[in-house]
């Protein structure tokens, strides 16, 4: 549809918990879950046909296809690696969207290291549908809640956004002050150079005058 853009916010990432020790049968140390979910409380299956999670080749079945919410895969393992998440839409004319997430298992926080607390590594992103087909546009307009209860994320993205904006503003102020100081130094340097040029000009003029005076005297 010409001139139409629809944005759907998503959250993707993983949570992981340490077993407390290495498992004897396979050496695995963690249980983890990789997931894709809507930022708002809506049923993505209205416009999403399936989600393909591509795991590490060391897994027997590294291709996991999920066709309905929740879009997630739970496994165990001992190492971190990149997971490819490919989203297919109900309108086959819309190209699949591919995102990447690096599976995180380890953290320096004590409770996470001891397995008393889950590690959470998740990101906010937006799927932008620019000039979607009429069929997909109609599906994107349907708002069907995913859950009856409270829909929330482990990460407070609004607070994170506010902190990020504050950090950006602080950095901009700091940069502005540094630029002002550099400009002042540059101005002082230019003035010093001009003063040196003026002094050199005076000395050269004085030397030329001295030579002329000496020449006239000898004549």
C-alpha positions as CSV (number, residue, x, y, z in Angstrom):
1,X,0.0,0.0,0.0
2,X,1.6,3.2,-1.3
3,X,2.8,5.6,1.4
4,X,1.9,3.3,4.3
5,X,4.4,2.2,7.0
6,X,3.5,0.0,10.0
7,X,5.8,-0.7,12.9
8,X,5.6,-3.7,15.2
9,X,7.8,-3.6,18.3
10,X,9.4,-6.9,19.4
11,X,11.7,-8.3,22.2
12,X,14.1,-11.1,21.6
13,X,16.8,-12.7,23.6
14,X,17.5,-15.5,26.0
15,X,17.5,-16.4,29.7
16,X,19.8,-19.0,31.2
17,X,20.4,-20.7,34.5
18,X,23.5,-22.5,35.8
19,X,22.9,-26.0,37.0
20,X,25.4,-25.5,39.8
21,X,27.8,-28.0,38.3
22,X,28.7,-29.7,35.1
23,X,26.3,-32.4,34.2
24,X,28.0,-35.9,34.2
25,X,26.2,-37.4,31.1
26,X,27.0,-34.6,28.6
27,X,29.1,-31.9,30.3
28,X,26.3,-29.4,30.0
29,X,26.3,-26.6,32.5
30,X,23.2,-24.5,31.8
31,X,19.6,-24.6,30.8
32,X,18.6,-21.8,28.4
33,X,15.6,-20.5,26.5
34,X,15.8,-18.4,23.3
35,X,12.7,-16.4,22.5
36,X,10.9,-13.9,20.3
37,X,7.9,-12.0,21.7
38,X,5.8,-8.9,21.0
39,X,6.7,-5.8,23.0
40,X,3.0,-5.0,23.4
41,X,0.4,-7.5,24.5
42,X,-0.7,-8.8,21.1
43,X,-0.9,-12.2,19.4
44,X,1.8,-12.1,16.7
45,X,0.4,-15.3,15.0
46,X,-2.2,-13.0,13.4
47,X,0.6,-11.9,10.9
48,X,3.5,-14.3,11.7
49,X,3.3,-17.7,10.1
50,X,6.4,-19.3,11.8
51,X,9.7,-18.5,13.5
52,X,12.8,-20.5,12.6
53,X,15.5,-20.7,15.3
54,X,18.9,-21.9,13.9
55,X,21.0,-23.3,16.7
56,X,24.7,-24.3,16.7
57,X,25.6,-27.2,14.4
58,X,26.6,-29.3,17.5
59,X,22.9,-29.8,18.3
60,X,21.3,-32.9,16.7
61,X,18.3,-30.8,15.5
62,X,19.7,-27.3,15.0
63,X,16.7,-26.1,13.0
64,X,13.7,-25.4,15.3
65,X,10.4,-24.2,13.7
66,X,7.8,-22.7,16.0
67,X,4.4,-22.0,14.4
68,X,2.5,-20.5,17.3
69,X,3.2,-18.5,20.5
70,X,5.2,-18.7,22.6
71,X,8.0,-18.4,20.0
72,X,10.8,-20.0,22.1
73,X,13.2,-22.9,22.3
74,X,14.5,-24.4,25.5
75,X,17.7,-26.4,25.5
76,X,20.8,-27.2,27.6
77,X,24.4,-26.6,26.8
78,X,27.8,-25.4,28.0
79,X,28.8,-22.8,25.4
80,X,27.8,-19.4,24.0
81,X,27.1,-19.0,20.3
82,X,25.1,-16.9,17.8
83,X,21.5,-17.9,17.1
84,X,19.7,-16.9,13.8
85,X,16.1,-16.0,14.2
86,X,14.1,-15.9,11.0
87,X,10.5,-14.7,11.0
88,X,8.1,-15.7,8.2
89,X,4.8,-13.9,7.7
90,X,1.3,-15.1,6.8
91,X,1.5,-13.1,3.6
92,X,4.1,-15.1,1.5
93,X,4.7,-12.0,-0.6
94,X,6.4,-10.4,2.4
95,X,10.1,-11.4,2.7
96,X,11.2,-13.1,5.9
97,X,13.0,-11.0,8.5
98,X,16.3,-12.3,9.9
99,X,17.7,-11.1,13.3
100,X,20.7,-12.4,15.2
101,X,21.1,-13.0,18.9
102,X,24.3,-14.1,20.7
103,X,23.3,-16.7,23.3
104,X,24.6,-15.6,26.7
105,X,25.2,-18.1,29.5
106,X,27.9,-16.5,31.7
107,X,27.9,-13.4,34.0
108,X,30.0,-12.1,36.8
109,X,27.1,-11.4,39.1
110,X,27.4,-13.8,42.1
111,X,23.8,-15.1,42.2
112,X,23.9,-15.8,38.5
113,X,27.2,-17.6,38.8
114,X,25.8,-19.8,41.6
115,X,22.6,-20.6,39.7
116,X,20.4,-18.8,42.2
117,X,19.2,-16.3,39.6
118,X,18.5,-16.4,35.9
119,X,20.7,-14.5,33.4
120,X,18.6,-12.3,31.1
121,X,20.0,-11.0,27.8
122,X,17.3,-9.4,25.7
123,X,16.9,-6.6,23.2
124,X,14.2,-4.3,21.9
125,X,13.7,-3.9,18.1
126,X,11.1,-2.9,15.6
127,X,9.8,-4.6,12.5
128,X,9.1,-2.0,9.9
129,X,6.6,-2.8,7.2
130,X,7.0,-0.2,4.4
131,X,4.2,-0.2,1.9
132,X,2.9,-3.7,2.9
133,X,0.4,-5.6,0.6
134,X,-3.3,-4.9,1.3
135,X,-3.6,-8.4,2.7
136,X,-0.7,-8.0,5.2
137,X,-1.8,-4.5,6.1
138,X,-5.2,-5.8,7.1
139,X,-3.5,-8.5,9.3
140,X,-1.2,-5.9,10.9
141,X,-4.3,-3.8,12.0
142,X,-5.8,-6.7,13.9
143,X,-5.0,-6.4,17.6
144,X,-5.7,-9.5,19.6
145,X,-4.2,-9.8,23.1
146,X,-1.7,-12.6,23.7
147,X,-2.5,-12.9,27.4
148,X,-5.3,-12.0,29.7
149,X,-3.0,-11.1,32.5
150,X,-0.1,-8.6,32.8
151,X,2.3,-8.6,29.8
152,X,5.7,-7.5,30.9
153,X,9.4,-8.1,30.1
154,X,12.4,-8.9,32.3
155,X,14.0,-5.7,31.1
156,X,12.4,-2.3,31.7
157,X,12.9,-0.9,28.2
158,X,11.2,2.4,29.0
159,X,13.6,3.0,31.9
160,X,16.5,1.8,29.7
161,X,15.4,4.3,27.0
162,X,15.3,7.1,29.5
163,X,18.7,6.3,30.9
164,X,20.1,6.1,27.3
165,X,18.6,9.5,26.5
166,X,20.0,11.0,29.6
167,X,23.4,9.5,28.8
168,X,23.2,11.0,25.3
169,X,22.3,14.4,26.7
170,X,25.1,14.3,29.2
171,X,27.6,13.3,26.5
172,X,26.3,16.1,24.2
173,X,26.8,18.6,27.0
174,X,30.3,17.3,27.7
175,X,31.2,17.4,24.0
176,X,29.9,20.9,23.7
177,X,32.0,22.1,26.6
178,X,35.1,20.3,25.2
179,X,34.4,21.9,21.7
180,X,34.2,25.3,23.4
181,X,37.4,24.8,25.3
182,X,39.2,23.6,22.1
183,X,37.9,26.6,20.2
184,X,39.2,28.9,22.9
185,X,42.6,27.2,22.8
186,X,42.6,27.4,19.0
187,X,41.8,31.1,19.3
188,X,44.6,31.6,21.7
189,X,47.0,29.7,19.5
190,X,46.0,31.8,16.5
191,X,46.6,35.0,18.5
192,X,50.0,33.7,19.7
193,X,51.0,32.8,16.1
194,X,49.9,36.3,14.9
195,X,51.9,37.9,17.7
196,X,55.0,35.9,16.6
197,X,54.4,37.0,13.0
198,X,54.1,40.6,14.2
199,X,57.3,40.4,16.2
200,X,59.2,38.7,13.3
201,X,57.9,41.5,11.0
202,X,59.1,44.2,13.4
203,X,62.5,42.5,13.6
204,X,62.8,42.2,9.9
205,X,61.8,45.8,9.4
206,X,64.3,46.9,12.0
207,X,67.0,44.8,10.3
208,X,66.2,46.3,6.9
209,X,66.3,49.8,8.4
210,X,69.7,49.1,10.0
211,X,71.2,47.9,6.7
212,X,69.9,51.0,4.9
213,X,71.3,53.3,7.6
214,X,74.6,51.5,7.4
215,X,74.7,51.8,3.7
216,X,74.0,55.5,3.7
217,X,76.6,56.0,6.4
218,X,79.3,54.3,4.4
219,X,78.4,56.3,1.3
